[in-house]
Amino acid sequence: MEDEPEGPALETLTARLLEACAERGATVATAESCTGGLVAHAITEVAGASACLLGGVVAYSDEVKVTLLDVPRDVLANHGAVSAQVAMAMAQGVRRRFGSDLAVAVTGIAGPSGGTAAKPVGLTYVAVADAEGATVRRHLWHGDRHVNKRASAGAALVMLLERLGEPRR
């Protein structure tokens, strides 16, 4: 589980991401469900974002995940929207749609409602995809909706930085 980034931490992570993308000539796309575009928003808060961010999709509904991100219906039916499999399919789908070098996807249950015993509030999957494939991480945040969304966005930025070979600070 990652630390829950607050305030300037998202800006710091984003500034590092934009610097790493600029050094490598890399582009990024986002696919977000529970974060509602917060990852893309954090990236665009820093000047120079247009050199890195190609765009993003807020895929809150399953139908949008299927039609815009090419998440297979059977993956949704078998694993549910909040799953490692869906997060990876979202990341791979948005990467294909935008033609980006990297893509990140976030799906989870921000709260305060919507959780179950099997999938509690705070459960989030973050996936990153590139030409080599996709990786996913499971997180279980314990904050309120605001904190859970920010923690998920921070985890997404951290995974992008790691995929670019940036050391963790």
N, C-alpha and C positions, 0 to 999 in steps of 0.2 A: 504494500500500500504506500502511495506517495504522500508526502506532506501536503497539506492543503494550502496552496498558494493564495495569498491575499494581496490586494492592492497592487503595489509596484512590482510584485513578483511576476505577474503576467506580462507587464511591460518589459521587464528585464529579460524574461524568456523570449519574448517576441523580438526584441532588439537583437538578441543573440541569434535567433533563427534567421532574421533578415540578413545579418552579417554573414552567416554560414552559407545561405543561399546565394548571396552575391559573390562570395569567394568561389563557389562551385558552379555558378550559372544554373542553379537548380530552381525548379518551379514547384508550387504546391497547390493542391486543391483540397477542399474540405467537404465532408458529408456529416451533418450533425442532426441528431434527434434531440436528446434531452438537454443539450446545451443551447439549442435554439439559435445557432449562429454566433455564439460567444467566441469560439475559436477564431472564426473569420473576423469578427469585430475586433478582437484583441490584436490581430495582425494588422488590420487597417488603422489602428490607433497610432502606429509608428510610421513616420515619414519614410518613404521608399518602399512601401508595401507592394506597389504595383510592379516592381521588378521581380517579385517572388510569387505573390498570390494571383493565380489565374481566376479563381472564383470558388463558389461553394454552393451546396444545396442544403437547405433545412428540410430534412425528410422526417417530419413528425409522424405522418401516417404510414401504415404499411403499404398502401397503394402507391405512394410517392417513392418509397423504397424500391418497389417493383418496377414502376414505369420510368423513373428517372435514373435510378442507380443500378438497375438490372439485378436486384436481389432476387434469386429464384423463389417462387411461391412456396415450393416444397421445403426450402430451408426455413422460411418464416413459419410454416405450419409445423414442422418437426421440432424446431428449437425455440421459437418465439422471437419477438423483435429484440428483446434484451438477451443477447447471447453472443458468444465469441464468433460463431459462424456468421451471424448477420453482420456484426461489426466488420469482419474481414471482407465479406461480400460488398458491403457499402464502400469500404476503402478502395477495393479493386474496381468497383463500378464507377466511382467518381473519378478515379485516375484515368480510366479509359475514356470517359465522357469529355474530360477537359484536356486530355493529352499531357498531363503534368508528369514531372519526374517522380514526385512523391504525392501521396494523399494520406489524409488522416480521417478517421471516422469515429464518432462517439455515439453510443446508444446506452441508455440506462433509465433508471427510475430516480428522478431528482427528489420526489416527495412533495408534500408530506403524505400523500396517499398513493395508491397504485401498487404497493408492495404486497408480497405474499410470503409465506414461510420459505418457499423455494427461491424466490427472487425478492429479497427485502428492499425497502427504500434505501437508496444509496448505492445499490449495485449498479456498476457501470463497466462497460467494455470499451476499450480504446484500441483501435487497430491502425497500423501504418502499412501502406503498400508502396512498393517501388517495382522496378523491373525484375528484381530478384524474387519477389513474392510478398507475402503479408505476414505480419506478426501481430499478436493481440495480447492485451493484458487485462486482467480482471481486477477491479477495485471495489472496495466496499467502504464508502464514505459514511460518516456519522454526524454530519451537520444538518442544517436546515436546507431548504431548496436552494437558496442563494449560495451557500457554502459548497454544497454538492456540485452545483453547476461550475463554479469557479475552480474547484479542485479537479473536476473532469477536464476543463479547458487547459489547466496547467499540466495535467498528465499528458494531454495530447501534444502540447508544445514540447514537453520533455522527450516524448517518443520521437517526434520529428527531428529534434536535435541529435538524439542518439543515432537515428538512422543515417544522419549526415556525418556521423563519426565524431561529433562534438563531445568532449568529456563532460561529465556531470559536475556541476559546481554547486 
